[in-house]
Amino acid sequence: MKYKLCFLVIASLLAGCANAENTADDLVDAAIERTQHEVRYDPAYMKINYPNGDVPAGTGVCTDVVIRSYRALGIDLQQLVHEDMKAHFNEYPSKRIWGMKNTDTNIDHRRVPNLQTFFTRHGESLPISEESADFKPGDIVTWVLAGHLPHIGIVTDQINSQTQHPLIVHNIGAGPVLEDMLFNYPITGHYRYLQPTH
């Protein structure tokens, strides 16, 4: 009985966190906190729990920076993306890009094109700009790297005093870092998303 009560209290606290009014500053703080973690870049497919599943804490890719930052705010992109994909599978690129016929809670939310679709459907999809001032703290940006590899990161409130570019938290292979790279690669998407959809 004691353990059941403990579980209910924790579940209630988590639910309250997810329903709180998250701000862009909260997301920025969560993203910058990710840079304190040592993470080995590892894109391997792994089976994970659902919901609130995660690959081992010491591993991850660019999408995991975003997923873990939102999760610190009580927003589980694994569950949100899965539920939306399950209801609107044809709106997502999984069949076109990867030949998938069904959802997969292990990987769907860890793919940049799926996150782009989710943020477009449930957040704000903003114009792609070459002006630093158009990118606000907490915005999500996607790029295409050499070899047509998709990439994703989070805009922070920190500015490079020389370039006036906002610094980005992202993982391009050396773990989560904070750096001036907003315009280093072609931008493919610009989004704002703070609240869960249910």
C-alpha positions as CSV (number, residue, x, y, z in Angstrom):
1,M,0.0,0.0,0.0
2,K,2.9,2.3,0.9
3,Y,4.6,1.7,-2.5
4,K,1.3,2.2,-4.4
5,L,0.7,5.6,-2.6
6,C,4.3,6.6,-3.4
7,F,3.7,5.8,-7.1
8,L,0.5,7.8,-7.2
9,V,2.2,10.8,-5.6
10,I,5.1,10.7,-8.2
11,A,2.6,10.2,-11.1
12,S,0.6,13.2,-9.9
13,L,3.7,15.4,-9.7
14,L,4.8,14.4,-13.2
15,A,1.3,15.1,-14.6
16,G,1.4,18.5,-12.9
17,C,4.8,19.2,-14.4
18,A,3.5,18.3,-17.9
19,N,0.5,20.6,-17.5
20,A,2.5,23.6,-16.2
21,E,3.0,26.6,-18.4
22,N,6.4,25.9,-19.8
23,T,8.4,28.9,-21.1
24,A,11.1,29.3,-23.7
25,D,13.5,30.1,-20.9
26,D,12.7,26.7,-19.3
27,L,13.5,24.9,-22.5
28,V,16.7,26.9,-22.9
29,D,17.8,26.1,-19.3
30,A,17.1,22.4,-19.9
31,A,19.0,22.5,-23.2
32,I,22.1,24.2,-21.6
33,E,22.0,21.7,-18.8
34,R,22.4,18.9,-21.3
35,T,25.8,20.3,-22.2
36,Q,26.9,19.2,-18.7
37,H,26.5,15.5,-19.7
38,E,29.1,13.4,-21.3
39,V,27.4,11.6,-24.2
40,R,29.0,9.4,-26.8
41,Y,27.4,9.8,-30.2
42,D,25.7,6.5,-31.0
43,P,22.9,6.3,-33.7
44,A,22.3,2.6,-33.2
45,Y,18.7,1.4,-33.1
46,M,17.8,0.3,-29.5
47,K,14.7,-1.1,-27.9
48,I,13.5,1.3,-25.2
49,N,10.6,1.6,-22.8
50,Y,7.4,3.4,-23.7
51,P,6.4,5.9,-22.6
52,N,9.3,8.0,-21.2
53,G,11.8,5.6,-22.8
54,D,15.3,6.6,-23.4
55,V,18.6,5.2,-24.7
56,P,21.4,4.8,-22.1
57,A,22.2,8.2,-20.6
58,G,25.8,8.1,-21.8
59,T,24.8,7.7,-25.5
60,G,22.7,9.7,-27.9
61,V,22.3,11.7,-31.1
62,C,21.1,15.2,-32.0
63,T,17.4,14.3,-31.5
64,D,18.1,13.0,-28.0
65,V,19.3,16.5,-27.0
66,V,15.9,17.8,-28.0
67,I,14.0,14.9,-26.5
68,R,15.8,15.1,-23.2
69,S,15.4,18.8,-22.9
70,Y,11.7,18.6,-23.4
71,R,11.4,15.7,-21.0
72,A,12.9,17.9,-18.3
73,L,9.8,20.1,-18.8
74,G,7.5,17.1,-18.4
75,I,6.9,16.8,-22.2
76,D,7.5,13.3,-23.6
77,L,8.0,13.6,-27.3
78,Q,8.2,9.8,-27.6
79,Q,4.6,9.5,-26.5
80,L,3.4,12.6,-28.3
81,V,5.0,11.7,-31.6
82,H,3.8,8.1,-31.4
83,E,0.2,9.1,-30.6
84,D,0.1,11.6,-33.5
85,M,1.8,9.1,-35.9
86,K,-0.6,6.4,-34.9
87,A,-3.6,8.6,-35.7
88,H,-2.1,10.3,-38.8
89,F,0.5,7.9,-40.1
90,N,0.4,9.1,-43.7
91,E,1.2,12.7,-42.6
92,Y,4.6,11.5,-41.5
93,P,7.5,10.6,-43.8
94,S,8.3,7.2,-42.3
95,K,6.8,5.2,-45.2
96,R,8.4,7.4,-47.8
97,I,11.8,7.6,-46.3
98,W,12.3,4.4,-44.4
99,G,9.6,2.1,-45.9
100,M,7.8,1.7,-42.6
101,K,4.2,0.5,-42.5
102,N,3.6,0.9,-38.8
103,T,4.8,3.1,-35.9
104,D,7.8,2.2,-33.8
105,T,8.0,3.7,-30.3
106,N,11.8,2.9,-30.2
107,I,12.8,5.2,-33.1
108,D,10.0,7.4,-34.5
109,H,10.6,10.3,-32.2
110,R,14.4,10.0,-32.6
111,R,14.2,10.9,-36.3
112,V,14.6,14.5,-37.4
113,P,12.0,14.4,-40.2
114,N,9.4,13.0,-37.8
115,L,10.1,15.8,-35.3
116,Q,9.8,18.3,-38.1
117,T,6.4,17.0,-39.0
118,F,5.2,16.9,-35.3
119,F,6.4,20.5,-34.6
120,T,4.7,21.7,-37.9
121,R,1.5,20.0,-36.9
122,H,1.4,21.0,-33.2
123,G,3.6,24.0,-32.8
124,E,4.6,26.9,-35.0
125,S,6.5,26.4,-38.3
126,L,8.3,29.7,-38.9
127,P,9.9,31.1,-42.1
128,I,13.5,30.1,-42.7
129,S,15.6,33.3,-42.3
130,E,19.1,34.5,-42.7
131,E,18.6,37.1,-39.9
132,S,19.8,36.2,-36.4
133,A,17.1,38.3,-34.8
134,D,14.4,36.0,-36.2
135,F,15.6,33.1,-34.1
136,K,14.3,33.3,-30.5
137,P,15.4,31.5,-27.4
138,G,13.7,28.1,-27.2
139,D,13.2,27.8,-31.0
140,I,14.0,24.5,-32.7
141,V,16.1,24.6,-35.9
142,T,16.8,21.8,-38.3
143,W,19.6,21.6,-40.9
144,V,20.9,19.3,-43.6
145,L,24.5,18.3,-43.3
146,A,26.9,16.9,-45.9
147,G,25.6,13.7,-47.2
148,H,22.0,14.8,-46.8
149,L,22.0,14.0,-43.1
150,P,19.3,15.8,-41.1
151,H,20.3,17.6,-37.9
152,I,18.4,19.4,-35.1
153,G,19.2,21.8,-32.2
154,I,17.8,24.3,-29.8
155,V,18.4,28.1,-29.9
156,T,19.5,29.6,-26.6
157,D,19.5,33.2,-25.2
158,Q,23.3,33.3,-25.3
159,I,24.8,35.4,-28.1
160,N,28.2,35.4,-29.8
161,S,29.3,39.0,-29.3
162,Q,31.3,39.1,-32.5
163,T,28.8,37.5,-34.9
164,Q,25.6,38.4,-33.0
165,H,24.4,34.9,-33.7
166,P,22.5,33.1,-31.0
167,L,24.3,30.0,-29.7
168,I,22.8,26.6,-30.3
169,V,22.7,23.5,-28.1
170,H,23.2,20.4,-30.3
171,N,25.0,17.2,-30.7
172,I,26.8,16.8,-34.0
173,G,29.1,14.0,-32.8
174,A,31.0,15.3,-29.8
175,G,28.1,15.2,-27.3
176,P,25.8,18.1,-26.4
177,V,27.6,21.4,-26.9
178,L,26.8,25.1,-26.9
179,E,28.2,26.9,-30.0
180,D,27.8,29.4,-32.7
181,M,26.7,27.2,-35.7
182,L,23.2,28.5,-36.7
183,F,24.3,29.4,-40.2
184,N,27.0,26.8,-40.7
185,Y,24.7,24.5,-42.6
186,P,21.6,25.0,-44.8
187,I,18.5,25.5,-42.5
188,T,15.6,23.2,-43.4
189,G,13.2,24.1,-40.6
190,H,12.4,26.6,-37.8
191,Y,9.9,25.8,-35.1
192,R,8.4,26.8,-31.8
193,Y,6.8,24.3,-29.5
194,L,6.3,24.5,-25.7
195,Q,3.2,22.7,-24.6
196,P,2.0,19.1,-24.9
197,T,-1.0,18.5,-27.2
198,H,-3.1,16.7,-24.7
